[in-house]
């Protein structure tokens, strides 16, 4: 196989822009020349990498898989050249994507605990919904992904390609503002219709709650009055007394302790979830490899937040 580095860089540019003309301008070549180079790359690897029938263009399944390798090779080459030129940064930060609630409430204490075991760990954290985070991880645009895991309502990731560590347990609790007696203003099994603060259809946490409620939604007489993808957004609405919602327990510890919020139902209405840290095994960034080796040496209970 005879691959030219510029073809890999061309392919990465095309994956980013989804446009032959825009990529050609970015790569400072004519569009016909750029197209020929992409064709040459496809011939060299023996697979169709680009679906040219769509606008904007998209990658084929083979192209999606090869993109991770291409990015990895380009980054490794640039990193090696940087070292040779004395331009490499000694402690390069790891790029982590995480669900919003994990980024806000879970990540700070967890990373602090982890660094007690492995030392200082420079990181860059970006919060996004789980669907977007999976896409970013699949395309090799981040080093690690912090996400919820539910075996019954989980995203499907090949464990060989995307290995993970279990780093925490969380429980989704139905909560409400209390009334004057300290009891939930909106009890789950009351006789009245319940204003329900829900996760949007595409939100991962919403899938887990819907699995719990699939046989009980009518009996509970839930009346959806608000939707958002973010647990912190639902928490804010619950605190305002606008309804009932399922919130991860680590987001509401202080509110439950102070009595500002109360459980709206018994433990049979809890939704247990796992928190996992994912990587892509096709990407061999030195910082990620080092972190993974260090985490494998730590006791399991130390990794758990």
C-alpha positions in Angstrom: 0.0 0.0 0.0 1.4 3.4 -1.0 -0.2 6.2 0.9 0.8 9.9 0.7 0.6 12.0 3.8 -1.1 14.8 1.9 -4.0 12.4 1.0 -4.6 11.7 4.6 -4.6 15.4 5.4 -7.0 15.9 2.4 -9.4 13.3 3.7 -9.4 14.8 7.2 -10.1 18.2 5.7 -13.0 16.7 3.7 -14.4 15.0 6.8 -14.4 18.4 8.5 -15.9 20.5 5.8 -18.2 17.9 4.0 -17.4 19.9 0.8 -15.0 19.1 -2.0 -14.8 22.8 -3.0 -14.3 24.1 0.5 -11.7 21.4 1.2 -9.8 22.2 -2.0 -9.6 25.9 -1.0 -8.4 24.9 2.5 -5.7 22.7 1.0 -4.7 25.3 -1.6 -5.4 23.1 -4.7 -7.9 23.1 -7.4 -11.1 21.1 -6.9 -10.3 18.6 -9.7 -6.9 18.0 -8.2 -8.4 17.6 -4.8 -10.9 15.1 -6.1 -8.2 13.1 -7.8 -6.3 12.9 -4.6 -9.3 11.6 -2.7 -9.8 9.0 -5.5 -6.2 8.0 -5.2 -6.6 7.5 -1.4 -9.6 5.3 -2.0 -7.8 3.2 -4.5 -4.8 2.8 -2.1 -6.9 1.6 0.8 -9.2 -0.4 -1.5 -12.5 1.0 -0.2 -15.0 3.8 -1.0 -14.6 6.3 1.7 -16.9 9.1 0.6 -20.5 9.1 -0.3 -20.7 11.5 -3.2 -24.5 11.2 -3.7 -25.3 13.4 -0.8 -25.1 17.2 -0.3 -23.1 18.0 1.8 -21.0 14.9 1.1 -20.9 12.3 3.8 -18.5 9.4 4.7 -19.3 5.8 4.1 -19.2 3.4 7.1 -15.6 2.4 5.9 -14.8 6.1 5.7 -16.0 6.7 9.3 -13.8 3.9 10.5 -10.8 5.1 8.4 -11.2 8.7 9.5 -10.1 7.8 13.1 -7.0 6.1 11.7 -6.3 9.0 9.3 -6.6 11.6 12.1 -4.5 9.5 14.4 -1.7 9.2 11.8 -1.7 12.9 10.9 -1.7 13.9 14.6 1.1 11.5 15.4 3.2 12.8 12.5 2.6 16.4 13.5 3.4 15.6 17.1 6.7 13.9 16.1 7.6 16.8 13.9 6.8 19.1 16.7 9.2 17.2 19.0 11.9 17.4 16.4 11.5 21.1 16.1 11.3 21.6 19.8 7.6 22.8 19.5 5.9 20.0 21.4 4.1 20.9 24.7 5.5 18.9 27.6 2.1 18.3 29.2 -0.5 18.3 26.5 -4.1 18.6 27.8 -6.6 15.8 27.2 -9.8 16.7 25.5 -12.8 15.3 27.3 -16.5 15.6 26.3 -19.2 15.0 28.9 -22.9 15.1 29.5 -23.9 18.5 30.9 -24.9 17.3 34.4 -21.7 15.2 34.6 -19.6 18.2 33.5 -21.1 20.5 36.1 -21.6 18.3 39.2 -19.6 15.0 38.8 -16.4 15.9 37.0 -14.8 18.4 39.4 -14.8 16.1 42.5 -14.0 13.0 40.4 -11.0 14.5 38.6 -9.7 15.8 41.9 -9.8 12.3 43.4 -8.2 10.8 40.3 -5.3 13.2 40.4 -4.6 12.2 44.0 -3.8 8.7 42.6 -2.0 9.6 39.4 -0.8 13.1 39.7 -1.6 16.3 37.9 -3.7 15.8 34.7 -4.2 18.7 32.4 -7.6 18.5 30.8 -10.0 20.5 28.6 -13.7 19.7 29.2 -16.6 20.4 26.8 -20.2 19.7 27.9 -22.7 18.4 25.3 -25.5 16.0 25.0 -24.7 12.3 24.9 -25.6 11.9 21.2 -23.2 14.6 20.2 -20.5 13.3 22.5 -20.7 9.8 20.9 -20.3 11.4 17.4 -17.3 13.4 18.5 -15.7 10.3 20.1 -16.4 8.2 17.0 -14.7 10.8 14.7 -11.7 11.0 16.9 -12.3 14.7 17.8 -11.9 14.1 21.5 -9.7 11.9 23.7 -12.2 10.7 26.3 -15.9 10.7 26.8 -17.7 10.8 30.2 -21.2 9.5 29.9 -24.1 7.7 31.6 -24.5 4.0 31.0 -27.8 2.1 31.2 -27.8 -1.5 30.0 -31.5 -1.2 29.1 -31.5 2.1 27.4 -27.8 2.7 26.4 -26.1 3.9 23.3 -24.4 1.0 21.4 -20.6 1.2 21.4 -18.4 -1.6 20.4 -16.4 -2.4 23.6 -13.4 -3.5 21.6 -13.2 -0.2 19.7 -14.4 1.9 22.6 -13.2 0.4 25.9 -14.4 2.1 29.1 -13.9 2.3 32.9 -16.8 2.3 35.3 -16.1 5.3 37.5 -19.3 5.9 39.4 -22.8 5.0 40.3 -25.7 7.4 40.2 -29.5 7.1 40.9 -32.1 9.2 39.2 -34.6 10.3 41.9 -38.2 11.6 41.4 -38.2 14.9 43.3 -40.6 17.7 44.1 -40.8 20.9 46.1 -42.2 20.1 49.6 -45.5 21.4 50.8 -46.0 23.0 54.3 -45.9 19.6 55.9 -42.6 18.7 54.3 -44.3 16.1 52.0 -44.0 16.3 48.2 -46.2 18.9 46.6 -46.5 16.5 43.7 -46.5 12.9 45.0 -46.1 10.2 42.3 -49.0 8.2 43.5 -51.4 10.9 44.5 -54.9 11.2 43.1 -54.3 14.5 41.2 -52.8 15.0 37.7 -49.0 15.6 38.1 -47.2 18.4 36.2 -44.2 16.5 34.7 -40.9 18.1 33.9 -39.4 15.8 31.3 -36.3 15.2 29.3 -36.5 15.9 25.6 -36.9 12.9 23.3 -33.3 12.6 22.3 -31.9 13.0 25.8 -30.2 9.9 27.1 -31.5 10.3 30.7 -35.0 10.6 29.2 -34.6 7.2 27.7 -33.9 5.6 31.1 -36.9 7.4 32.7 -39.2 6.4 29.8 -38.1 2.7 30.3 -39.2 3.0 34.0 -42.5 4.6 33.2 -43.5 2.7 30.1 -46.1 0.6 32.0 -47.1 3.3 34.5 -47.4 6.6 32.7 -51.2 6.5 32.4 -51.7 5.3 36.0 -49.5 8.1 37.3 -51.4 10.7 35.3 -48.3 12.6 34.3 -48.9 15.8 32.4 -45.9 17.1 30.6 -45.5 20.9 31.1 -41.9 21.4 30.3 -39.0 19.6 28.4 -35.3 20.1 28.3 -32.2 17.9 27.6 -30.4 19.1 30.7 -30.8 17.7 34.2 -29.7 21.1 35.7 -32.5 22.8 33.7 -35.1 20.4 35.2 -33.7 20.9 38.6 -34.2 24.6 38.3 -37.8 24.2 37.3 -38.4 21.7 40.2 -36.9 24.3 42.7 -39.4 26.8 41.4 -42.3 24.5 42.3 -43.4 23.9 38.7 -43.6 20.1 38.8 -41.9 16.8 39.4 -38.8 15.5 37.6 -36.2 12.7 37.8 -32.8 14.2 38.7 -29.4 12.5 39.2 -28.8 12.3 43.0 -25.4 14.0 42.9 -27.1 17.1 41.4 -29.5 17.5 44.3 -27.6 16.3 47.4 -27.6 19.7 49.1 -31.3 20.4 48.2 -32.4 17.0 49.7 -30.2 17.5 52.8 -31.7 20.9 53.5 -35.2 19.8 52.7 -35.5 22.3 49.9 -36.5 19.3 47.7 -38.0 16.0 48.7 -38.5 12.6 47.1 -41.8 12.3 45.3 -42.0 8.5 45.5 -40.4 5.4 47.0 -37.3 3.6 45.9 -39.3 1.5 43.4 -39.3 4.7 41.3 -35.5 5.2 41.3 -33.5 4.7 38.1 -30.0 3.3 38.8 -27.3 4.3 36.3 -23.6 3.8 35.9 -21.0 6.5 34.9 -18.3 5.4 32.5 -15.2 7.0 30.9 -14.7 5.9 27.3 -11.8 6.1 24.9 -11.3 5.0 21.3 -8.7 2.2 21.0 -7.9 3.2 17.4 -6.4 6.5 18.7 -2.9 6.2 20.3 -2.3 9.6 21.8 0.5 9.3 24.4 -1.4 11.1 27.1 -4.4 8.8 26.7 -2.3 5.7 26.7 -0.5 6.8 29.8 -3.7 7.7 31.7 -5.3 4.3 30.7 -2.3 2.4 32.0 -2.3 4.4 35.3 -6.1 3.9 35.8 -5.7 0.1 35.3 -3.2 0.0 38.2 -5.6 1.8 40.6 -7.9 -0.1 42.9 -11.5 -0.3 41.6 -12.9 1.5 44.6 -10.4 4.4 44.0 -11.8 4.9 40.5 -15.4 5.1 41.8 -16.5 8.5 42.8 
